[in-house]
């Protein structure tokens, strides 16, 4: 048996062209099926970002730019590794400085109202 993502399935049912009676029936059946809990999506720490070079992340800036996808990469400068994240228009910023001023970086786009 394959577990499913219940939230995804419920959203698909809600958006379907089924009648309300059919939607309710499917939702009730869904309640009895083993489902996956979504993995946590807390803001990433600098230590976690150090392990993610080359991976995409969801970046929430504080300067009015809309949230967007970015990439994590590191560069060796002054005998230490500095983690960078691409931000608006492909520019990059030091992740440590970005997090210090309150920017948030996530593994994936947060659910509505979570960021």
C-alpha positions, -999 to +999 in steps of 0.1 A: +000+000+000+012+035-008+006+063+017-007+096+002-006+133+010-041+139+023-039+177+020-030+175-017-058+149-023-084+170-004-074+201-024-078+182-057-113+169-046-123+205-036-113+219-070-129+190-090-162+192-110-178+165-087-211+172-070-210+182-033-224+148-024-195+130-043-169+154-028-182+146+007-182+108+000-146+110-012-135+131+018-150+105+041-132+077+023-100+097+025-102+099+063-097+061+064-067+059+041-032+060+056-017+094+047+016+112+050+021+141+073+039+169+054+076+172+065+083+202+086+092+234+068+107+256+095+130+284+084+165+270+077+194+277+099+229+286+086+241+251+096+214+235+075+222+258+046+258+248+047+247+213+038+226+224+008+250+238-017+235+238-052+199+232-039+169+254-044+153+272-015+123+295-010+136+330+000+115+356+019+131+390+018+122+420+040+126+448+015+093+445-004+104+420-030+080+391-034+091+357-021+109+336-047+131+306-054+168+309-049+199+287-049+223+280-021+260+279-028+292+284-008+325+301-016+358+298+003+370+333+013+394+343+040+400+306+050+364+300+058+334+289+038+307+316+032+272+305+023+254+326-003+219+326-015+207+340-047+180+367-042+161+391-065+172+393-101+199+367-096+220+388-071+235+370-042+238+377-005+257+362+024+232+339+041+245+347+075+239+384+071+205+377+054+193+356+083+207+381+109+185+409+096+154+387+097+153+372+062+139+337+061+149+308+039+128+276+036+133+242+019+100+247+000+073+273-004+055+276+029+018+268+031-006+298+031-001+321+061+030+303+073+057+327+061 
